[in-house]
Amino acid sequence: MWDHHSHRMDALFIWNCFEQIEDPGSTLASAYCLLKRHGLLVVRVPNVSFYESWRAQIRSNVAAWRSLAYNNLLGFPYLFGYTPAVLTRLLLRHGFASVATHNSSLLTLPFPDMPEEVERESSSLNRALGARSESLSGPWIEVVCRRREG
């Protein structure tokens, strides 16, 4: 017989799909049960604040269009939109304490040696996003949290 208490996990990652889950509370309750005491949960979602800010500039700013396009945010094809604060509050309500929140991006190039034109495009986009890197306003956000007891 499988003993669910002795087979808990040290960490769970929910990347690029949490925003599509119809009942996020139920998913977080399951994650809580699956994790060991003080286990880590990392959730990565698109940042709706980034989308709203750059969407307003899309007609006059090529960097805004590219930033949204590269991060699959042109039409915001997601069920839910989260900001760092909203996601952190949701996690707290379901028994998780935030450890860190980071900006993230979908622009991950799979090339060991990037072609010159791809390197130029990537550098241009990174410069456009660079001014925002100090705050939690990147295209995607990752919240690292720990299971709380009690």
N, CA and C atoms as an extended XYZ file, in Angstrom:
450
Properties=species:S:1:pos:R:3:atomname:S:1:resname:S:1:resid:I:1 pbc="F F F"
N         0.837       -1.179        0.000 N   MET     1
C         0.000        0.000        0.000 CA  MET     1
C         0.889        1.253        0.000 C   MET     1
N         0.527        2.214       -0.814 N   TRP     2
C         1.299        3.438       -0.937 CA  TRP     2
C         0.967        4.368        0.216 C   TRP     2
N         1.970        4.786        0.931 N   ASP     3
C         1.789        5.704        2.050 CA  ASP     3
C         2.116        7.109        1.562 C   ASP     3
N         1.100        7.918        1.354 N   HIS     4
C         1.327        9.241        0.781 CA  HIS     4
C         2.133       10.157        1.700 C   HIS     4
N         2.190        9.875        2.995 N   HIS     5
C         2.962       10.723        3.899 CA  HIS     5
C         4.462       10.495        3.769 C   HIS     5
N         4.880        9.274        3.465 N   SER     6
C         6.311        9.002        3.375 CA  SER     6
C         6.858        9.185        1.956 C   SER     6
N         6.010        9.478        1.015 N   HIS     7
C         6.453        9.643       -0.374 CA  HIS     7
C         6.224       11.063       -0.881 C   HIS     7
N         6.341       12.003       -0.009 N   ARG     8
C         6.166       13.393       -0.416 CA  ARG     8
C         7.407       13.896       -1.140 C   ARG     8
N         7.232       14.964       -1.864 N   MET     9
C         8.303       15.514       -2.699 CA  MET     9
C         8.991       16.698       -2.020 C   MET     9
N        10.226       16.918       -2.434 N   ASP    10
C        10.983       18.070       -1.943 CA  ASP    10
C        10.585       19.352       -2.671 C   ASP    10
N        10.191       19.211       -3.936 N   ALA    11
C         9.862       20.396       -4.733 CA  ALA    11
C         8.896       20.042       -5.852 C   ALA    11
N         8.074       21.009       -6.202 N   LEU    12
C         7.157       20.910       -7.346 CA  LEU    12
C         7.320       22.179       -8.179 C   LEU    12
N         7.214       22.012       -9.479 N   PHE    13
C         7.300       23.142      -10.400 CA  PHE    13
C         6.052       23.158      -11.261 C   PHE    13
N         5.373       24.278      -11.280 N   ILE    14
C         4.218       24.461      -12.156 CA  ILE    14
C         4.569       25.625      -13.072 C   ILE    14
N         5.056       25.300      -14.254 N   TRP    15
C         5.542       26.302      -15.187 CA  TRP    15
C         4.676       26.360      -16.425 C   TRP    15
N         4.315       27.585      -16.792 N   ASN    16
C         3.654       27.858      -18.065 CA  ASN    16
C         2.329       27.136      -18.236 C   ASN    16
N         1.640       26.839      -17.145 N   CYS    17
C         0.319       26.215      -17.266 CA  CYS    17
C        -0.620       26.630      -16.129 C   CYS    17
N        -0.103       27.162      -15.037 N   PHE    18
C        -0.943       27.502      -13.885 CA  PHE    18
C        -2.037       28.491      -14.276 C   PHE    18
N        -1.725       29.392      -15.196 N   GLU    19
C        -2.682       30.408      -15.643 CA  GLU    19
C        -3.833       29.813      -16.460 C   GLU    19
N        -3.722       28.548      -16.832 N   GLN    20
C        -4.764       27.863      -17.608 CA  GLN    20
C        -5.649       26.962      -16.747 C   GLN    20
N        -5.316       26.792      -15.501 N   ILE    21
C        -6.036       25.870      -14.613 CA  ILE    21
C        -7.319       26.525      -14.117 C   ILE    21
N        -8.438       25.848      -14.333 N   GLU    22
C        -9.743       26.411      -13.964 CA  GLU    22
C        -9.909       26.612      -12.465 C   GLU    22
N        -9.349       25.720      -11.662 N   ASP    23
C        -9.479       25.806      -10.211 CA  ASP    23
C        -8.092       25.833       -9.573 C   ASP    23
N        -7.438       26.997       -9.582 N   PRO    24
C        -6.080       27.064       -9.045 CA  PRO    24
C        -5.999       26.715       -7.557 C   PRO    24
N        -7.049       27.004       -6.802 N   GLY    25
C        -7.059       26.675       -5.374 CA  GLY    25
C        -6.953       25.181       -5.133 C   GLY    25
N        -7.672       24.403       -5.914 N   SER    26
C        -7.616       22.947       -5.800 CA  SER    26
C        -6.223       22.420       -6.161 C   SER    26
N        -5.621       23.009       -7.179 N   THR    27
C        -4.266       22.620       -7.576 CA  THR    27
C        -3.274       22.926       -6.466 C   THR    27
N        -3.409       24.084       -5.833 N   LEU    28
C        -2.499       24.442       -4.744 CA  LEU    28
C        -2.723       23.559       -3.517 C   LEU    28
N        -3.967       23.172       -3.256 N   ALA    29
C        -4.241       22.251       -2.141 CA  ALA    29
C        -3.569       20.901       -2.396 C   ALA    29
N        -3.628       20.429       -3.626 N   SER    30
C        -2.958       19.170       -3.980 CA  SER    30
C        -1.445       19.299       -3.860 C   SER    30
N        -0.899       20.421       -4.314 N   ALA    31
C         0.538       20.645       -4.218 CA  ALA    31
C         0.974       20.650       -2.758 C   ALA    31
N         0.184       21.280       -1.909 N   TYR    32
C         0.492       21.324       -0.478 CA  TYR    32
C         0.583       19.902        0.089 C   TYR    32
N        -0.361       19.063       -0.269 N   CYS    33
C        -0.384       17.682        0.224 CA  CYS    33
C         0.772       16.846       -0.321 C   CYS    33
N         1.229       17.146       -1.509 N   LEU    34
C         2.304       16.376       -2.138 CA  LEU    34
C         3.697       16.747       -1.632 C   LEU    34
N         3.825       17.929       -1.039 N   LEU    35
C         5.144       18.402       -0.621 CA  LEU    35
C         5.483       17.993        0.808 C   LEU    35
N         6.772       17.738        1.011 N   LYS    36
C         7.280       17.510        2.361 CA  LYS    36
C         7.175       18.803        3.158 C   LYS    36
N         7.342       18.687        4.454 N   ARG    37
C         7.378       19.865        5.315 CA  ARG    37
C         8.465       20.802        4.789 C   ARG    37
N         8.139       22.039        4.593 N   HIS    38
C         9.029       23.072        4.062 CA  HIS    38
C         9.451       22.816        2.609 C   HIS    38
N         8.724       21.954        1.878 N   GLY    39
C         9.014       21.708        0.472 CA  GLY    39
C         8.804       22.966       -0.357 C   GLY    39
N         9.472       23.021       -1.497 N   LEU    40
C         9.401       24.198       -2.369 CA  LEU    40
C         8.378       24.012       -3.485 C   LEU    40
N         7.679       25.073       -3.783 N   LEU    41
C         6.787       25.138       -4.934 CA  LEU    41
C         7.227       26.344       -5.758 C   LEU    41
N         7.437       26.128       -7.059 N   VAL    42
C         7.801       27.221       -7.963 CA  VAL    42
C         6.697       27.325       -9.013 C   VAL    42
N         6.096       28.502       -9.094 N   VAL    43
C         5.012       28.740      -10.045 CA  VAL    43
C         5.458       29.829      -11.003 C   VAL    43
N         5.324       29.544      -12.300 N   ARG    44
C         5.694       30.512      -13.335 CA  ARG    44
C         4.461       30.826      -14.172 C   ARG    44
N         4.141       32.116      -14.275 N   VAL    45
C         2.951       32.569      -15.008 CA  VAL    45
C         3.277       33.835      -15.800 C   VAL    45
N         2.463       34.125      -16.828 N   PRO    46
C         2.630       35.411      -17.509 CA  PRO    46
C         2.212       36.545      -16.566 C   PRO    46
N         2.903       37.652      -16.675 N   ASN    47
C         2.654       38.811      -15.822 CA  ASN    47
C         1.651       39.730      -16.520 C   ASN    47
N         0.433       39.775      -16.015 N   VAL    48
C        -0.612       40.568      -16.656 CA  VAL    48
C        -0.278       42.066      -16.626 C   VAL    48
N         0.472       42.517      -15.641 N   SER    49
C         0.882       43.929      -15.600 CA  SER    49
C         1.796       44.275      -16.774 C   SER    49
N         2.719       43.366      -17.092 N   PHE    50
C         3.590       43.555      -18.246 CA  PHE    50
C         2.745       43.636      -19.521 C   PHE    50
N         1.825       42.694      -19.661 N   TYR    51
C         0.955       42.664      -20.843 CA  TYR    51
C         0.208       43.982      -20.992 C   TYR    51
N        -0.437       44.451      -19.934 N   GLU    52
C        -1.232       45.677      -20.014 CA  GLU    52
C        -0.371       46.892      -20.351 C   GLU    52
N         0.803       46.970      -19.749 N   SER    53
C         1.698       48.102      -19.982 CA  SER    53
C         2.194       48.148      -21.424 C   SER    53
N         2.676       47.012      -21.922 N   TRP    54
C         3.242       46.983      -23.271 CA  TRP    54
C         2.150       46.957      -24.343 C   TRP    54
N         1.003       46.399      -24.039 N   ARG    55
C        -0.099       46.349      -25.021 CA  ARG    55
C        -0.544       47.768      -25.372 C   ARG    55
N        -0.507       48.660      -24.401 N   ALA    56
C        -0.904       50.051      -24.643 CA  ALA    56
C         0.050       50.754      -25.610 C   ALA    56
N         1.271       50.240      -25.776 N   GLN    57
C         2.290       50.871      -26.627 CA  GLN    57
C         2.470       50.170      -27.974 C   GLN    57
N         1.720       49.128      -28.232 N   ILE    58
C         2.001       48.232      -29.357 CA  ILE    58
C         1.960       48.934      -30.721 C   ILE    58
N         1.118       49.918      -30.888 N   ARG    59
C         1.005       50.581      -32.195 CA  ARG    59
C         2.161       51.543      -32.480 C   ARG    59
N         2.780       52.068      -31.428 N   SER    60
C         3.817       53.080      -31.634 CA  SER    60
C         5.221       52.614      -31.247 C   SER    60
N         5.355       51.394      -30.755 N   ASN    61
C         6.637       50.949      -30.223 CA  ASN    61
C         6.925       49.522      -30.707 C   ASN    61
N         7.883       49.393      -31.610 N   VAL    62
C         8.235       48.076      -32.162 CA  VAL    62
C         8.741       47.151      -31.062 C   VAL    62
N         9.478       47.694      -30.096 N   ALA    63
C         9.986       46.870      -28.989 CA  ALA    63
C         8.834       46.284      -28.174 C   ALA    63
N         7.759       47.040      -28.012 N   ALA    64
C         6.596       46.533      -27.281 CA  ALA    64
C         5.983       45.361      -28.038 C   ALA    64
N         5.822       45.521      -29.337 N   TRP    65
C         5.260       44.429      -30.147 CA  TRP    65
C         6.133       43.189      -30.046 C   TRP    65
N         7.446       43.362      -30.211 N   ARG    66
C         8.367       42.216      -30.151 CA  ARG    66
C         8.371       41.572      -28.770 C   ARG    66
N         8.360       42.389      -27.727 N   SER    67
C         8.374       41.853      -26.366 CA  SER    67
C         7.143       40.990      -26.109 C   SER    67
N         6.001       41.475      -26.552 N   LEU    68
C         4.773       40.691      -26.387 CA  LEU    68
C         4.800       39.440      -27.249 C   LEU    68
N         5.246       39.580      -28.495 N   ALA    69
C         5.260       38.434      -29.411 CA  ALA    69
C         6.194       37.335      -28.922 C   ALA    69
N         7.400       37.688      -28.532 N   TYR    70
C         8.367       36.686      -28.085 CA  TYR    70
C         7.914       35.965      -26.815 C   TYR    70
N         7.057       36.591      -26.065 N   ASN    71
C         6.614       36.011      -24.794 CA  ASN    71
C         5.200       35.458      -24.844 C   ASN    71
N         4.693       35.244      -26.060 N   ASN    72
C         3.363       34.685      -26.276 CA  ASN    72
C         2.279       35.483      -25.555 C   ASN    72
N         2.391       36.789      -25.650 N   LEU    73
C         1.453       37.664      -24.954 CA  LEU    73
C         0.708       38.627      -25.878 C   LEU    73
N         0.808       38.442      -27.181 N   LEU    74
C         0.136       39.385      -28.083 CA  LEU    74
C        -1.365       39.465      -27.839 C   LEU    74
N        -2.001       38.356      -27.627 N   GLY    75
C        -3.444       38.370      -27.395 CA  GLY    75
C        -3.836       37.910      -26.015 C   GLY    75
N        -2.883       37.698      -25.143 N   PHE    76
C        -3.078       37.148      -23.805 CA  PHE    76
C        -4.043       35.962      -23.834 C   PHE    76
N        -3.581       34.850      -24.392 N   PRO    77
C        -4.438       33.669      -24.564 CA  PRO    77
C        -4.525       32.792      -23.315 C   PRO    77
N        -4.707       33.410      -22.163 N   TYR    78
C        -4.687       32.675      -20.903 CA  TYR    78
C        -6.003       32.853      -20.157 C   TYR    78
N        -6.339       31.875      -19.350 N   LEU    79
C        -7.578       31.906      -18.579 CA  LEU    79
C        -7.518       32.958      -17.475 C   LEU    79
N        -6.378       33.025      -16.784 N   PHE    80
C        -6.205       33.984      -15.688 CA  PHE    80
C        -4.954       34.819      -15.920 C   PHE    80
N        -4.998       36.039      -15.417 N   GLY    81
C        -3.830       36.905      -15.416 CA  GLY    81
C        -3.423       37.175      -13.976 C   GLY    81
N        -2.139       37.071      -13.703 N   TYR    82
C        -1.624       37.283      -12.349 CA  TYR    82
C        -0.574       38.378      -12.355 C   TYR    82
N        -0.554       39.138      -11.285 N   THR    83
C         0.554       40.033      -10.985 CA  THR    83
C         1.365       39.332       -9.891 C   THR    83
N         2.596       39.782       -9.638 N   PRO    84
C         3.356       39.157       -8.553 CA  PRO    84
C         2.609       39.204       -7.214 C   PRO    84
N         1.985       40.329       -6.901 N   ALA    85
C         1.283       40.472       -5.618 CA  ALA    85
C         0.069       39.547       -5.525 C   ALA    85
N        -0.703       39.464       -6.585 N   VAL    86
C        -1.897       38.609       -6.577 CA  VAL    86
C        -1.508       37.140       -6.444 C   VAL    86
N        -0.498       36.707       -7.190 N   LEU    87
C        -0.068       35.316       -7.113 CA  LEU    87
C         0.482       34.999       -5.723 C   LEU    87
N         1.255       35.904       -5.144 N   THR    88
C         1.806       35.689       -3.803 CA  THR    88
C         0.695       35.569       -2.764 C   THR    88
N        -0.340       36.421       -2.852 N   ARG    89
C        -1.473       36.329       -1.915 CA  ARG    89
C        -2.223       35.014       -2.070 C   ARG    89
N        -2.421       34.558       -3.297 N   LEU    90
C        -3.099       33.287       -3.543 CA  LEU    90
C        -2.307       32.131       -2.926 C   LEU    90
N        -1.002       32.134       -3.128 N   LEU    91
C        -0.156       31.087       -2.556 CA  LEU    91
C        -0.196       31.122       -1.032 C   LEU    91
N        -0.167       32.294       -0.447 N   LEU    92
C        -0.233       32.445        1.009 CA  LEU    92
C        -1.535       31.868        1.565 C   LEU    92
N        -2.641       32.163        0.878 N   ARG    93
C        -3.952       31.638        1.304 CA  ARG    93
C        -4.002       30.119        1.297 C   ARG    93
N        -3.152       29.479        0.520 N   HIS    94
C        -3.166       28.020        0.397 CA  HIS    94
C        -1.987       27.352        1.097 C   HIS    94
N        -1.371       28.067        2.044 N   GLY    95
C        -0.374       27.452        2.900 CA  GLY    95
C         1.064       27.579        2.468 C   GLY    95
N         1.367       28.530        1.593 N   PHE    96
C         2.735       28.699        1.109 CA  PHE    96
C         3.270       30.079        1.475 C   PHE    96
N         4.525       30.121        1.909 N   ALA    97
C         5.193       31.382        2.221 CA  ALA    97
C         6.161       31.704        1.094 C   ALA    97
N         6.087       32.903        0.581 N   SER    98
C         6.950       33.313       -0.523 CA  SER    98
C         8.402       33.397       -0.064 C   SER    98
N         9.300       32.857       -0.876 N   VAL    99
C        10.733       32.923       -0.620 CA  VAL    99
C        11.363       33.970       -1.532 C   VAL    99
N        10.957       33.970       -2.798 N   ALA   100
C        11.518       34.922       -3.772 CA  ALA   100
C        10.586       35.016       -4.968 C   ALA   100
N        10.644       36.150       -5.640 N   THR   101
C         9.908       36.356       -6.885 CA  THR   101
C        10.889       36.914       -7.901 C   THR   101
N        10.843       36.362       -9.115 N   HIS   102
C        11.788       36.739      -10.154 CA  HIS   102
C        11.062       37.064      -11.458 C   HIS   102
N        11.647       37.989      -12.230 N   ASN   103
C        11.218       38.189      -13.605 CA  ASN   103
C        11.668       36.994      -14.425 C   ASN   103
N        10.922       36.685      -15.460 N   SER   104
C        11.271       35.586      -16.344 CA  SER   104
C        10.837       35.968      -17.755 C   SER   104
N        11.270       35.177      -18.719 N   SER   105
C        10.946       35.428      -20.112 CA  SER   105
C        10.816       34.110      -20.838 C   SER   105
N         9.995       34.078      -21.858 N   LEU   106
C         9.898       32.868      -22.678 CA  LEU   106
C        10.983       32.815      -23.731 C   LEU   106
N        11.676       33.916      -23.932 N   LEU   107
C        12.706       33.976      -24.964 CA  LEU   107
C        13.944       33.222      -24.490 C   LEU   107
N        13.944       31.921      -24.709 N   THR   108
C        15.076       31.066      -24.391 CA  THR   108
C        15.525       30.452      -25.699 C   THR   108
N        16.662       30.858      -26.148 N   LEU   109
C        17.124       30.416      -27.453 CA  LEU   109
C        17.846       29.070      -27.339 C   LEU   109
N        17.487       28.111      -28.177 N   PRO   110
C        18.038       26.759      -28.062 CA  PRO   110
C        19.346       26.543      -28.812 C   PRO   110
N        20.017       27.606      -29.178 N   PHE   111
C        21.216       27.466      -29.992 CA  PHE   111
C        22.478       27.592      -29.152 C   PHE   111
N        23.428       26.646      -29.274 N   PRO   112
C        24.698       26.825      -28.567 CA  PRO   112
C        25.474       28.010      -29.151 C   PRO   112
N        25.416       28.161      -30.461 N   ASP   113
C        26.019       29.298      -31.153 CA  ASP   113
C        24.918       29.953      -31.968 C   ASP   113
N        24.478       31.120      -31.501 N   MET   114
C        23.361       31.780      -32.162 CA  MET   114
C        23.804       32.432      -33.461 C   MET   114
N        22.974       32.317      -34.496 N   PRO   115
C        23.256       33.070      -35.728 CA  PRO   115
C        23.290       34.568      -35.410 C   PRO   115
N        24.071       35.313      -36.158 N   GLU   116
C        24.272       36.735      -35.889 CA  GLU   116
C        22.958       37.525      -35.843 C   GLU   116
N        22.039       37.248      -36.779 N   GLU   117
C        20.773       37.998      -36.788 CA  GLU   117
C        19.913       37.672      -35.565 C   GLU   117
N        19.986       36.446      -35.065 N   VAL   118
C        19.240       36.071      -33.858 CA  VAL   118
C        19.870       36.756      -32.642 C   VAL   118
N        21.176       36.812      -32.607 N   GLU   119
C        21.891       37.503      -31.522 CA  GLU   119
C        21.516       38.983      -31.477 C   GLU   119
N        21.463       39.628      -32.644 N   ARG   120
C        21.072       41.049      -32.710 CA  ARG   120
C        19.646       41.246      -32.201 C   ARG   120
N        18.737       40.393      -32.663 N   GLU   121
C        17.331       40.492      -32.249 CA  GLU   121
C        17.196       40.283      -30.740 C   GLU   121
N        17.875       39.289      -30.218 N   SER   122
C        17.837       38.998      -28.784 CA  SER   122
C        18.409       40.162      -27.980 C   SER   122
N        19.530       40.717      -28.417 N   SER   123
C        20.146       41.846      -27.717 CA  SER   123
C        19.225       43.066      -27.726 C   SER   123
N        18.585       43.321      -28.845 N   SER   124
C        17.661       44.446      -28.954 CA  SER   124
C        16.494       44.292      -27.981 C   SER   124
N        15.952       43.102      -27.935 N   LEU   125
C        14.831       42.842      -27.028 CA  LEU   125
C        15.278       42.953      -25.574 C   LEU   125
N        16.433       42.413      -25.252 N   ASN   126
C        16.933       42.496      -23.876 CA  ASN   126
C        17.180       43.938      -23.446 C   ASN   126
N        17.641       44.778      -24.367 N   ARG   127
C        17.813       46.201      -24.040 CA  ARG   127
C        16.464       46.852      -23.758 C   ARG   127
N        15.460       46.521      -24.558 N   ALA   128
C        14.123       47.095      -24.353 CA  ALA   128
C        13.547       46.662      -23.009 C   ALA   128
N        13.813       45.425      -22.636 N   LEU   129
C        13.304       44.915      -21.364 CA  LEU   129
C        14.180       45.319      -20.190 C   LEU   129
N        15.419       45.686      -20.449 N   GLY   130
C        16.389       45.954      -19.395 CA  GLY   130
C        15.969       46.999      -18.386 C   GLY   130
N        15.304       48.036      -18.841 N   ALA   131
C        14.882       49.092      -17.937 CA  ALA   131
C        13.877       48.570      -16.913 C   ALA   131
N        13.210       47.494      -17.235 N   ARG   132
C        12.198       46.942      -16.342 CA  ARG   132
C        12.737       45.843      -15.431 C   ARG   132
N        13.977       45.436      -15.628 N   SER   133
C        14.490       44.266      -14.925 CA  SER   133
C        14.661       44.474      -13.425 C   SER   133
N        14.754       45.716      -12.975 N   GLU   134
C        14.942       45.973      -11.547 CA  GLU   134
C        13.660       45.754      -10.754 C   GLU   134
N        12.513       45.931      -11.375 N   SER   135
C        11.242       45.726      -10.686 CA  SER   135
C        10.656       44.396      -11.141 C   SER   135
N         9.576       44.003      -10.510 N   LEU   136
C         8.922       42.745      -10.886 CA  LEU   136
C         7.917       43.011      -11.991 C   LEU   136
N         8.422       43.485      -13.116 N   SER   137
C         7.534       43.815      -14.220 CA  SER   137
C         7.969       43.132      -15.510 C   SER   137
N         8.601       41.978      -15.400 N   GLY   138
C         9.001       41.235      -16.583 CA  GLY   138
C         7.812       40.560      -17.228 C   GLY   138
N         7.994       39.998      -18.410 N   PRO   139
C         6.893       39.372      -19.135 CA  PRO   139
C         6.296       38.161      -18.410 C   PRO   139
N         7.124       37.407      -17.746 N   TRP   140
C         6.670       36.264      -16.951 CA  TRP   140
C         7.262       36.425      -15.561 C   TRP   140
N         6.616       35.845      -14.580 N   ILE   141
C         7.117       35.901      -13.207 CA  ILE   141
C         7.189       34.490      -12.639 C   ILE   141
N         8.173       34.283      -11.800 N   GLU   142
C         8.298       33.026      -11.068 CA  GLU   142
C         8.264       33.342       -9.586 C   GLU   142
N         7.383       32.664       -8.881 N   VAL   143
C         7.327       32.804       -7.431 CA  VAL   143
C         7.814       31.493       -6.837 C   VAL   143
N         8.836       31.599       -6.016 N   VAL   144
C         9.362       30.454       -5.278 CA  VAL   144
C         8.802       30.566       -3.871 C   VAL   144
N         8.144       29.510       -3.424 N   CYS   145
C         7.562       29.545       -2.095 CA  CYS   145
C         7.804       28.205       -1.374 C   CYS   145
N         7.600       28.253       -0.075 N   ARG   146
C         7.837       27.094        0.769 CA  ARG   146
C         6.542       26.711        1.478 C   ARG   146
N         6.317       25.433        1.583 N   ARG   147
C         5.134       24.938        2.308 CA  ARG   147
C         5.261       25.312        3.777 C   ARG   147
N         4.213       25.935        4.282 N   ARG   148
C         4.172       26.284        5.720 CA  ARG   148
C         3.443       25.185        6.463 C   ARG   148
N         3.726       25.025        7.711 N   GLU   149
C         2.998       24.070        8.544 CA  GLU   149
C         1.896       24.811        9.284 C   GLU   149
N         0.799       24.106        9.468 N   GLY   150
C        -0.272       24.687       10.291 CA  GLY   150
C        -1.431       25.091        9.581 C   GLY   150
